[in-house]
Amino acid sequence: MSQSYDGIFENNRKWVESRISADPTFFEELAKTQTPEYLYIGCSDSRATAEELMGAKPGEVFVHRNIANVVNSLDMSATAVIEYAVQHLKVKHIIVCGHYNCGGVKAAMTPQDLGILNPWLRTIRDVYRLHQTELDFIADDDLRYDKLVELNVLEQCINVIKMACVQERYILEEYPIVHGWVFDLRTGKIIDLEIDFEKVLKDIQKIYNLSEDQWVMSRKIK
């Protein structure tokens, strides 16, 4: 274990050398500021690392991760990250990315007392309740888990869209746009769930509009 831990610092040294070798001003530029276009909200699972699966470089993605990529309005960590990314970093895209074989999603489908995890997993159990008829119709356990992973991503995207900072900036700038992804650990591929962002905005406006202004749907989202 000690050798594994010490190896981290050796890897860091090699990484620094490779970066400087490719670009002597890399860290000088990196230290100046960050201007990411993407906010990535993903699972804490050690196998689903944001920048690596996206092929992104340092400074290109603002990242928030938690168990099962949950966005709960009572979670100050998630809401603060979204607020900062939208209002100050001016990200253009917010990505909620789940992954198949998610332990958090599986736990939420298991009738078991998991202690302090119970209130966290309740958000995912609520997704199951909302889509129970569809999910219970799927006989295969693995396929049902996969489907709940996808539905959880969709519902968390809706939770992002409910936030006032997202609504208000979209009215002014037509950004940010919210996307739902699933990372397939079995293939390494990202699956775009192709959320119709403008339709979701329009559908929830009556209930979740937190601005006196009307949303303007003036262009085709790409």
Secondary structure, DSSP 4 states (H G I P E B T S, - for coil): -HHHHHHHHHHHHHHHHHHHHH-TTHHHHHTT----SEEEEEE--TT--HHHHHTPPTTSEEEEEEGGG---TT-HHHHHHHHHHHHTS--SEEEEEEESS-HHHHHHTS----TTHHHHHHHHHHHHHHTHHHHHT--SHHHHHHHHHHHHHHHHHHHHHTSHHHHHHHHHHS--EEEEEEE-TTT--EEE----HHHHHHHHHHHH--SSSPP---S---
